[in-house]
Each structure stands twice: as structure tokens, then as C-alpha cells.
Amino acid sequence: MTLHLVRAVPAPPAQGWTPDGWHRGARWVRSPNFGPRPAGVAVDLVIVHSISLPPGEYGGPYIEQLFTNTLDWSAHPYFEQIRGAEVSAHFLIRRDGELVQFVSCDDRAWHAGVSSFDGRPACNDYSVGIELEGLEDHPFEPAQYARLAALIGELRARYPIAAVAGHEHVAPGRKRDPGRAFDWAGLRARLGV
């Protein structure tokens, strides 16, 4: 399911941002895995992901270590499967609703990979990637939905966000997140669309 947003509901003011695209309400953990957005490309899509490292384990340091290229690949047998990955997202929403930012929203994070939305390839160029700490097909926490909806509202105040999609929608067959347990109807209600 993809949420196409309308401007009928006013977005909150963009007072929570630094001039260079960092959210003042987030804990900043700067990732080296980013690049410039193409000139003249509007940021108009939010992509929702899910991640847990190792799969099904929550609360540890491994996601932040992965996104900052400091993960000890020998710390868990699963990490051998992702050895050498250089990835990031703009945000991570922890199970308790904590917001962590890795890349300025003015920059291009490396979250969607080979992807396409509404016929436009290279979603990283024009999207903001938000990771929810969780595992596909496992329920997410109410605090995560509340923080996600608030963040989308704050992003809409700063950028011309027109749609919200899952990673599974922009990379079908390759990705499954955030998965069947993600409550798209609940997010729609929280956003008032």
C-alpha cells in the first residue's frame, strides 16, 4: 500500500530543523554513507523500512554500527551475510520511539538500492528513508507509529512530500519490509489522509 498525501491537512511548522536538514529532536549519529542529491530534484517521497540486527533482536548497538561502518562482522554469525555492506538511512525509530538521524535530509542516504516509484527509478535521489526497529511480519510498537506520523508531518513542512511507500513497494521481489504486520491503515488515520 502506498499513501498519497494531500495538502488538505496543514502540516506542522518546520521549526524542528537545522538549516542544513538535521532534525533538532533526533539524536545525531552521522553516517559516512551518503552523497549529494541530484540538482533540481524535489524530495517528495518517504520510504518506510524495517531493520533489526541480528534479525529479531532489538535495542543493541548494531544498527548504528552498520550505518556508520563500525560493525564488527565477527560479533554475530548473521553479520557474515552482510559483511562489507555500506548502507544508511536518514532516520531510525527505535522500539521506544527514540528518533536517531544518520544523514541530513538534504543529502541522499543509501537506503532503497535498486528501486522505482511511480515509474521513476533511483528512489534514493528523491526520498527520505526511515527505518523502524523491527522485523518483517512482527508488530511494531505504538510509540514507533506515533513518532513516524509526527516525523512525516515535520518532513511535509520542510519538503514537498507527496507519498509514503514501503521498501517492499519500491523494490518488489527484492525487499519485504516493513512487511505484512505494518499498520498502513493506522498510519493513514494518524496522518489524517
C-alpha positions in Angstrom: 0.0 0.0 0.0 1.2 3.5 -0.8 -0.1 6.6 0.8 -0.6 9.5 -1.5 -0.7 12.6 0.7 -2.8 15.6 0.1 -2.3 19.1 1.5 -5.8 19.3 3.0 -4.5 18.9 6.5 -2.0 21.6 7.3 1.5 20.3 8.2 3.1 21.5 11.4 5.7 24.2 11.2 9.2 23.2 10.2 10.8 24.7 13.4 12.5 21.4 14.4 15.1 21.5 11.6 18.6 23.0 11.3 19.2 24.9 8.1 21.1 22.0 6.6 18.5 19.3 7.1 19.1 17.8 10.6 16.1 17.3 12.9 16.6 19.0 16.2 14.6 16.4 18.0 16.7 13.4 16.9 19.9 12.0 18.3 22.5 12.5 15.6 24.8 9.6 14.7 26.5 10.8 11.5 27.0 8.1 8.8 29.6 8.4 6.1 27.3 6.5 3.7 25.6 9.4 1.8 26.1 11.6 -1.2 24.6 14.7 -2.8 21.1 14.7 -4.3 20.9 15.5 -8.0 20.4 19.1 -8.7 16.8 20.2 -9.0 15.3 17.0 -7.7 12.5 17.5 -5.2 12.4 15.4 -2.0 8.8 14.1 -2.3 8.7 10.5 -1.1 9.1 8.8 2.3 10.2 5.2 2.3 9.4 3.1 5.4 11.9 0.3 6.1 12.3 -2.2 9.0 15.6 -3.5 10.4 16.9 -5.4 13.4 20.4 -6.7 13.9 20.7 -9.6 14.4 17.3 -10.3 13.0 14.6 -10.4 15.7 16.9 -8.7 18.4 16.2 -5.2 19.5 17.9 -2.5 21.4 21.6 -3.2 20.7 24.2 -1.1 19.1 24.4 -3.0 15.8 22.1 -0.9 13.6 24.0 2.3 14.4 27.3 0.4 13.9 26.2 -0.9 10.5 25.2 2.6 9.3 28.5 4.1 10.5 30.7 1.3 9.0 31.9 0.3 12.5 30.1 -3.1 12.8 32.3 -6.0 13.9 31.4 -8.6 11.3 32.6 -11.4 13.7 30.2 -10.2 16.6 27.4 -12.5 15.4 27.2 -15.3 12.8 24.5 -13.4 10.8 26.8 -10.5 10.2 28.8 -12.6 7.7 25.8 -12.4 5.4 26.0 -8.6 5.3 29.8 -8.2 5.5 31.0 -5.1 3.7 27.6 -3.5 3.3 27.8 0.3 3.2 24.2 1.4 3.8 22.4 4.1 5.7 19.0 5.7 6.2 18.1 9.2 7.2 16.3 8.1 10.3 15.9 5.1 12.7 12.9 4.9 15.0 13.7 2.6 18.0 11.1 0.4 19.6 10.5 3.0 22.3 10.0 5.8 19.8 13.5 7.3 20.1 14.5 9.1 16.9 18.0 8.7 15.5 19.3 10.6 12.4 22.2 9.4 10.3 22.1 11.6 7.2 20.8 15.1 6.6 17.5 15.1 4.7 19.1 17.5 2.3 21.5 14.7 1.3 21.0 11.3 -0.4 21.1 8.3 2.0 21.8 4.8 0.8 18.6 3.0 1.8 16.5 2.0 -1.2 19.0 0.4 -3.5 17.7 -0.5 -7.0 14.2 0.9 -6.8 11.4 2.7 -8.6 8.3 4.6 -7.6 5.5 5.6 -10.0 7.8 4.9 -12.9 10.7 7.0 -11.5 13.9 5.0 -10.9 16.6 5.6 -8.2 14.4 6.4 -5.3 17.3 7.4 -3.1 17.6 10.6 -5.2 14.2 11.9 -4.1 13.2 10.1 -0.9 13.8 10.2 2.8 14.4 6.7 4.3 13.0 5.9 7.7 13.9 2.6 9.4 11.7 1.2 12.1 13.5 -1.1 14.5 11.6 -4.3 13.9 11.4 -7.5 11.8 9.1 -8.0 8.8 5.8 -9.5 9.8 6.3 -8.7 13.6 4.1 -6.0 15.1 5.6 -2.6 15.6 5.1 -0.6 18.8 2.6 2.3 19.2 5.5 4.6 20.1 7.0 3.9 16.7 3.8 4.8 14.8 3.4 8.0 16.8 6.9 9.1 16.1 6.7 8.1 12.5 3.5 10.0 11.9 4.9 13.1 13.7 8.1 12.9 11.6 6.2 12.6 8.3 4.3 15.7 9.3 7.5 17.5 10.1 9.0 16.4 6.8 6.0 17.6 4.9 6.5 21.1 6.5 10.0 21.2 5.0 9.8 19.2 1.8 7.0 18.6 -0.8 6.3 15.1 0.4 3.6 13.6 -1.7 3.7 9.9 -0.9 4.7 7.3 1.7 5.7 3.8 0.5 7.3 0.7 2.0 10.6 -0.6 0.8 8.7 -3.6 -0.5 6.7 -1.3 -2.8 9.7 0.4 -4.4 11.8 -2.8 -4.7 9.2 -5.6 -5.1 10.6 -9.1 -5.2 13.8 -7.9 -3.7 12.6 -6.4 -0.4 9.8 -7.3 2.0 10.0 -4.6 4.6 8.3 -3.2 6.5 6.1 -6.3 6.0 2.6 -7.6 6.5 2.4 -6.5 10.1 2.9 -2.9 9.3 -0.3 -1.0 10.0 -0.8 1.2 6.9 -4.4 1.9 7.8 -3.4 3.1 11.3 -0.7 5.3 9.8 -3.2 6.8 7.3 -5.5 7.6 10.2 -2.7 9.2 12.2 -1.8 11.4 9.2 -5.4 12.3 8.6 -5.4 11.1 4.9 
